[in-house]
Amino acid sequence: MNEFLLILRVIIGFIFLSSALHKIMNYRGHKAIVKNYKILPNDLISLFVFLEVISEFTFSIFFLIGLFTNYAAIGLAILLIAYSIAILMNIVRGNNEISCGCGGVIGEHKITYKLIVRNLLILLGVIVVYSSGTTIASIDGLFINNASLEEILNKKSIFVLLISVTIIIFYDVANKLIKIRKLMEEFFGFIEKRSE
């Protein structure tokens, strides 16, 4: 069970870290996406985006390395709930032609109910990690359980970390291949129309 929880923690932490890094690298674009949600007054968007990105980055790092894991889990849960509410509000208002603003390994998508379900599944994973109290391969294990480094990072936990990273890489590669396929289909469709 601890191994499953470690895989879950690493995957969720990496999802949020990649999303935060995407938002940092595309800061202006992310501000425009938040503005398109039409929830916040324009003069609060810059402050909100700054706090959102810093929070998401910090919580994801802490969750990933297992430092203050429960606090990071609470922070990530709050972000997931806020994102889901914002998506739901815009779908209900008919403003569903906007980007979700997710970025990272999970990519950019137009908002749909599927994104809310995905967020709730990730939230479930965060809750499972939070409620388990596991400290495998975590800095918390060193401080809370007074475990030795050898107990925290044994062969089994290192193997599980490698499996987690492999899953993330395969997921990312699969998404990129799907995008390439769609672009190729669009390109060849465009070529066909031009030749008619």
C-alpha positions in Angstrom: 0.0 0.0 0.0 2.8 2.4 0.8 4.2 1.9 -2.7 0.9 2.8 -4.3 0.7 5.9 -2.1 4.2 6.9 -3.2 3.3 6.5 -6.8 0.2 8.6 -6.3 2.1 11.3 -4.4 4.8 11.6 -7.1 2.4 11.6 -10.0 0.1 14.2 -8.4 3.0 16.3 -7.3 4.5 16.2 -10.8 1.2 17.1 -12.4 1.0 20.2 -10.3 4.7 21.1 -10.6 4.5 20.8 -14.4 1.4 22.9 -14.4 3.0 25.6 -12.2 6.1 25.7 -14.4 4.0 26.0 -17.5 2.1 29.0 -15.9 5.4 30.6 -14.9 6.9 30.2 -18.4 3.6 31.5 -20.0 2.8 34.0 -17.3 1.1 36.6 -19.5 -0.9 34.0 -21.3 -2.0 32.5 -18.1 -3.2 36.0 -16.9 -5.2 36.3 -20.1 -6.8 32.9 -19.4 -7.7 33.8 -15.8 -9.2 37.1 -17.2 -11.3 35.0 -19.7 -12.9 33.2 -16.8 -14.6 36.5 -15.9 -14.8 35.8 -12.2 -12.3 38.3 -10.7 -12.2 42.1 -11.2 -9.5 43.1 -13.6 -7.5 44.9 -10.9 -7.2 41.6 -8.9 -6.1 39.3 -11.7 -2.4 40.1 -11.4 -2.4 39.5 -7.7 -4.4 36.4 -8.0 -2.2 34.8 -10.7 0.9 35.6 -8.7 -0.4 34.0 -5.6 -1.9 31.1 -7.5 1.3 30.3 -9.3 3.5 30.7 -6.2 1.1 28.5 -4.2 0.8 25.8 -6.8 4.6 25.7 -7.2 5.3 25.5 -3.5 2.6 23.0 -2.7 3.6 20.8 -5.5 7.3 20.7 -4.5 6.4 20.0 -0.9 3.9 17.3 -1.9 6.4 15.7 -4.3 9.3 15.5 -1.9 7.1 14.7 1.1 7.8 17.9 3.1 4.9 19.2 5.2 2.9 16.7 3.0 -0.5 17.2 4.8 -0.3 21.0 4.5 0.7 20.7 0.9 -2.3 18.3 0.4 -4.7 20.8 1.9 -3.3 23.5 -0.4 -3.6 21.4 -3.5 -7.1 20.4 -2.5 -8.1 24.0 -2.2 -6.7 24.8 -5.6 -8.5 21.8 -7.2 -11.8 22.8 -5.6 -11.3 26.5 -6.7 -10.4 25.4 -10.3 -13.4 23.1 -10.5 -15.8 25.8 -9.2 -14.4 28.3 -11.7 -14.8 25.8 -14.6 -18.4 24.9 -13.4 -19.4 28.6 -13.2 -18.2 29.2 -16.7 -19.9 26.1 -18.2 -23.2 27.1 -16.5 -22.9 30.6 -17.9 -22.2 29.2 -21.4 -18.6 30.5 -21.4 -17.1 27.1 -22.3 -15.0 28.1 -25.3 -12.1 29.1 -23.0 -8.9 27.3 -22.1 -8.8 25.6 -18.8 -5.4 27.1 -18.0 -4.1 23.8 -16.7 -0.9 23.4 -18.7 2.0 21.1 -17.9 1.6 17.3 -18.5 -2.2 17.5 -18.5 -2.2 20.1 -21.2 -4.5 22.9 -22.2 -8.1 22.0 -23.0 -11.4 23.8 -23.5 -13.4 23.6 -20.3 -15.9 20.7 -20.0 -17.5 18.7 -17.3 -14.8 16.0 -18.0 -12.2 18.4 -16.5 -14.3 18.7 -13.3 -14.4 14.9 -13.1 -10.7 14.7 -13.7 -10.1 17.3 -11.0 -12.3 15.4 -8.6 -10.3 12.2 -9.3 -7.1 14.0 -8.6 -8.7 15.5 -5.4 -9.5 11.9 -4.4 -5.9 11.0 -4.8 -4.8 14.0 -2.7 -7.3 13.0 0.0 -6.0 9.4 0.0 -2.4 10.5 0.4 -3.4 13.0 3.1 -5.4 10.5 5.1 -2.8 7.7 4.8 -0.1 9.5 6.8 2.5 7.5 4.9 6.1 8.8 5.0 7.7 6.5 2.5 10.4 8.3 0.5 9.6 11.6 2.2 11.4 14.2 4.2 8.5 14.1 6.7 9.6 10.5 7.5 13.0 11.8 8.6 11.5 14.4 11.0 8.1 12.9 12.0 9.1 9.2 12.4 12.8 9.9 13.1 13.5 7.3 10.5 17.0 7.0 9.0 17.7 7.9 5.4 18.2 4.2 4.6 14.7 3.5 5.9 13.1 6.3 3.9 15.0 5.7 0.6 15.4 2.0 0.4 15.7 -0.1 -2.8 11.9 -0.6 -2.9 11.1 3.1 -2.6 13.7 4.1 -5.2 12.2 1.5 -7.6 8.7 2.9 -7.0 10.0 6.4 -7.6 11.5 5.2 -10.9 8.1 3.6 -11.8 6.3 6.8 -11.0 8.7 8.8 -13.3 8.3 6.3 -16.0 4.5 6.5 -15.9 4.7 10.3 -16.1 7.1 10.2 -19.1 4.9 7.7 -20.9 1.8 9.7 -20.3 3.5 12.9 -21.5 4.9 11.2 -24.6 1.4 9.7 -25.4 -0.2 13.1 -25.1 2.4 14.6 -27.4 1.9 11.8 -30.0 -1.9 12.4 -29.9 -1.3 16.1 -30.5 1.1 15.4 -33.4 -1.5 13.0 -34.9 -4.2 15.6 -34.7 -2.0 18.2 -36.3 -1.1 15.8 -39.1 -4.8 15.0 -39.7 -5.5 18.8 -39.8 -2.6 19.4 -42.2 -3.6 16.6 -44.5 -7.2 17.6 -44.4 -6.1 21.1 -45.3 -4.0 19.8 -48.2 -6.9 17.7 -49.5 -9.3 20.7 -49.5 -6.7 22.8 -51.3 -6.2 20.1 -54.0 -9.9 19.8 -54.8 
